[in-house]
Amino acid sequence: MGFLLESIKSAFELILAFDPEVYITIWTSLYVSAIAIIFATLAGVPAGLAIGIGRFPGRRMVITLLNTLMALPTVVIGLVVYGFLSRMGPLGEFGVLFTPTAMVVGQIILAAPIIANYTLGALSASDSRIMPTALTLGASTTHGAILLLQEIRFGVMAAIIAGFGRIIAEVGVAMMLGGNIRGYTRTMTTAIALETSKGEFAFGLALGIFLMGVALLINLFLNLLQQR
């Protein structure tokens, strides 16, 4: 018990002393995840709208695939993207493996299906008369989709927050595609795993406290949006 209390004390001392390594690791996590969630939103929201509005052959299969991608293990995504970005892969010439760019790519693939599925769910729960009414009044399909998006904006915001919560806490993609390089691609989750294995429990705990704070904020936002 004394070891745990001492570690908690040391962890808060690292946080309050603005330890450079702690905050560089935190910044890397937030920066990579923020860039990834922006691109995942740009891909996921239109995809969810298109699937929800569209009526096309194979739609049920696409929805099933989307549900499957939501449960895809992060190490599988890391493995596939690694194969494409490695020196022997088709995109190896770009040399982005073990860089923040590679991590962003993996996290986009991880978050986009989540955002698309949540958007689709919000669309299914909305008033089905919005789109036909807009088209009847002379709106274009694009304008009607924008009006529909405004109607489900809280559901879309919840989708984005859920996607961000998924990627900020993942380990597999960050480890396999970023390489856990100190001061460059080391994130909170990979640093916690590494430092704890080295016996630096207080350092890992400091990052864990901050990560729990991020998770708490995400849950608070989700609860607020669900109430709305």
C-alpha positions as CSV (number, residue, x, y, z in Angstrom):
1,M,0.0,0.0,0.0
2,G,2.9,2.4,0.8
3,F,4.3,1.8,-2.7
4,L,1.1,2.7,-4.3
5,L,0.6,5.9,-2.2
6,E,4.2,6.9,-2.9
7,S,3.7,6.3,-6.6
8,I,0.5,8.4,-6.7
9,K,2.4,11.2,-4.9
10,S,5.3,11.1,-7.4
11,A,2.9,11.0,-10.3
12,F,1.1,14.2,-9.2
13,E,4.5,15.8,-8.6
14,L,5.5,15.1,-12.2
15,I,2.2,16.6,-13.4
16,L,2.4,19.7,-11.2
17,A,6.1,20.2,-12.0
18,F,5.3,20.2,-15.7
19,D,7.8,17.5,-16.4
20,P,8.8,18.0,-20.1
21,E,8.7,14.3,-21.0
22,V,5.2,13.8,-19.5
23,Y,3.8,16.8,-21.4
24,I,5.5,16.0,-24.7
25,T,4.0,12.6,-24.6
26,I,0.5,14.1,-23.7
27,W,0.9,16.6,-26.6
28,T,1.8,13.9,-29.1
29,S,-1.3,11.9,-28.1
30,L,-3.6,14.8,-28.4
31,Y,-2.1,16.2,-31.6
32,V,-2.2,12.9,-33.5
33,S,-5.7,12.0,-32.2
34,A,-7.0,15.5,-33.1
35,I,-5.7,15.4,-36.7
36,A,-7.0,11.8,-37.1
37,I,-10.5,12.7,-35.8
38,I,-10.8,15.6,-38.2
39,F,-10.1,13.4,-41.2
40,A,-12.2,10.6,-39.8
41,T,-15.1,13.0,-39.4
42,L,-14.7,14.2,-43.0
43,A,-14.9,10.6,-44.1
44,G,-17.3,9.1,-41.6
45,V,-20.1,11.6,-41.5
46,P,-20.8,11.7,-45.3
47,A,-20.5,7.9,-45.4
48,G,-23.1,7.6,-42.6
49,L,-25.4,10.1,-44.4
50,A,-25.0,8.4,-47.7
51,I,-25.8,4.9,-46.3
52,G,-28.7,6.3,-44.3
53,I,-30.3,8.3,-47.1
54,G,-29.4,5.9,-50.0
55,R,-31.4,2.9,-51.1
56,F,-29.1,0.7,-53.2
57,P,-28.4,-3.0,-53.7
58,G,-26.2,-4.4,-51.0
59,R,-27.0,-1.7,-48.5
60,R,-27.6,-4.3,-45.7
61,M,-24.2,-5.9,-46.5
62,V,-22.6,-2.4,-46.2
63,I,-24.2,-1.8,-42.8
64,T,-23.0,-5.3,-41.7
65,L,-19.5,-4.5,-42.9
66,L,-19.6,-1.2,-41.0
67,N,-20.6,-2.9,-37.8
68,T,-17.8,-5.4,-38.3
69,L,-15.2,-2.6,-38.8
70,M,-16.3,-1.1,-35.5
71,A,-15.2,-4.2,-33.6
72,L,-11.9,-4.6,-35.6
73,P,-9.0,-5.1,-33.2
74,T,-6.5,-2.2,-33.4
75,V,-3.6,-4.6,-33.9
76,V,-5.2,-5.9,-37.1
77,I,-5.5,-2.3,-38.4
78,G,-1.9,-1.8,-37.4
79,L,-0.8,-5.0,-39.2
80,V,-2.6,-4.1,-42.4
81,V,-1.4,-0.5,-42.5
82,Y,2.1,-1.7,-41.6
83,G,2.1,-4.0,-44.6
84,F,1.2,-1.1,-46.9
85,L,3.7,1.4,-45.4
86,S,6.7,-0.9,-44.8
87,R,9.7,-0.7,-47.2
88,M,8.5,-3.8,-49.0
89,G,4.9,-2.5,-49.2
90,P,3.3,-0.6,-52.1
91,L,3.5,2.7,-50.2
92,G,7.0,2.1,-48.7
93,E,8.6,4.7,-50.9
94,F,7.0,7.5,-49.0
95,G,8.8,6.6,-45.8
96,V,6.0,7.4,-43.4
97,L,6.2,4.3,-41.3
98,F,7.2,5.1,-37.6
99,T,6.0,8.7,-38.0
100,P,3.0,10.6,-36.7
101,T,1.6,10.5,-40.2
102,A,1.4,6.7,-40.1
103,M,-0.3,6.8,-36.7
104,V,-2.9,9.3,-38.1
105,V,-3.6,7.0,-41.0
106,G,-4.2,4.0,-38.7
107,Q,-6.4,6.0,-36.3
108,I,-8.5,7.4,-39.2
109,I,-9.2,3.8,-40.3
110,L,-10.1,3.0,-36.6
111,A,-12.4,6.0,-36.0
112,A,-14.2,6.5,-39.4
113,P,-16.4,3.4,-39.1
114,I,-17.4,4.4,-35.6
115,I,-18.4,7.9,-36.7
116,A,-20.2,6.6,-39.7
117,N,-22.2,4.0,-37.6
118,Y,-23.1,6.6,-35.0
119,T,-24.2,9.0,-37.7
120,L,-26.3,6.2,-39.3
121,G,-27.9,5.5,-35.9
122,A,-28.7,9.2,-35.4
123,L,-30.2,9.3,-38.8
124,S,-32.4,6.3,-38.2
125,A,-33.8,7.9,-35.1
126,S,-34.6,11.2,-36.8
127,D,-37.8,12.2,-38.4
128,S,-38.1,10.4,-41.7
129,R,-40.1,13.2,-43.2
130,I,-37.3,15.8,-43.2
131,M,-35.6,14.7,-46.4
132,P,-38.8,14.2,-48.5
133,T,-40.3,17.5,-47.3
134,A,-37.1,19.4,-48.2
135,L,-37.1,17.8,-51.7
136,T,-40.8,18.6,-52.1
137,L,-40.2,22.2,-51.3
138,G,-37.6,22.4,-54.0
139,A,-34.4,21.8,-52.1
140,S,-31.6,19.9,-53.8
141,T,-30.4,16.6,-52.5
142,T,-27.3,18.3,-51.1
143,H,-29.3,21.0,-49.4
144,G,-31.7,18.4,-48.0
145,A,-28.7,16.4,-46.6
146,I,-27.4,19.6,-44.9
147,L,-30.8,20.2,-43.3
148,L,-30.9,16.6,-42.1
149,L,-27.4,17.0,-40.7
150,Q,-28.4,20.0,-38.8
151,E,-31.3,18.0,-37.3
152,I,-29.0,15.2,-36.1
153,R,-26.1,17.5,-35.1
154,F,-26.1,16.3,-31.5
155,G,-25.9,12.7,-32.7
156,V,-23.0,13.6,-35.0
157,M,-21.2,15.4,-32.2
158,A,-21.6,12.3,-30.0
159,A,-20.2,10.2,-32.9
160,I,-17.1,12.4,-33.1
161,I,-16.5,12.3,-29.4
162,A,-17.0,8.5,-29.3
163,G,-14.5,8.2,-32.1
164,F,-12.0,10.5,-30.4
165,G,-12.4,8.4,-27.2
166,R,-11.6,5.3,-29.1
167,I,-8.4,6.5,-30.7
168,I,-6.9,8.4,-27.8
169,A,-7.0,5.3,-25.7
170,E,-5.8,2.7,-28.2
171,V,-2.4,1.0,-28.1
172,G,-2.0,-1.3,-31.1
173,V,-2.0,1.2,-33.9
174,A,0.3,3.7,-32.1
175,M,2.8,1.0,-31.2
176,M,3.0,-0.8,-34.5
177,L,2.9,2.3,-36.8
178,G,4.6,4.9,-34.6
179,G,7.2,2.7,-33.1
180,N,7.0,4.4,-29.7
181,I,9.9,6.8,-30.4
182,R,10.6,9.1,-27.5
183,G,9.6,12.7,-28.1
184,Y,8.3,11.9,-31.5
185,T,5.7,9.1,-31.7
186,R,5.4,8.1,-28.1
187,T,1.8,8.5,-26.9
188,M,0.3,8.2,-23.5
189,T,-0.8,4.6,-23.9
190,T,2.4,3.3,-25.4
191,A,4.5,5.2,-22.8
192,I,2.4,3.8,-20.0
193,A,3.0,0.2,-21.3
194,L,6.8,0.8,-21.8
195,E,7.5,2.8,-18.6
196,T,5.6,0.4,-16.4
197,S,7.5,-2.6,-17.8
198,K,10.7,-0.7,-17.0
199,G,9.7,-0.2,-13.4
200,E,8.9,3.5,-13.9
201,F,5.4,3.1,-12.3
202,A,5.1,6.8,-11.2
203,F,5.7,8.1,-14.7
204,G,3.1,5.7,-16.2
205,L,0.7,6.6,-13.4
206,A,1.1,10.3,-14.2
207,L,0.1,9.7,-17.8
208,G,-2.7,7.3,-16.7
209,I,-4.2,10.1,-14.5
210,F,-4.2,12.5,-17.4
211,L,-5.7,9.8,-19.7
212,M,-8.4,9.1,-17.1
213,G,-9.1,12.9,-17.0
214,V,-9.6,12.9,-20.8
215,A,-11.9,9.8,-20.6
216,L,-13.9,11.6,-17.9
217,L,-14.4,14.7,-20.1
218,I,-15.4,12.6,-23.0
219,N,-18.0,10.7,-21.0
220,L,-19.4,14.0,-19.6
221,F,-19.7,15.4,-23.1
222,L,-21.4,12.2,-24.3
223,N,-23.9,12.3,-21.4
224,L,-24.7,15.9,-22.1
225,L,-25.3,15.2,-25.8
226,Q,-27.5,12.2,-25.0
227,Q,-29.6,14.4,-22.8
228,R,-29.9,16.9,-25.6
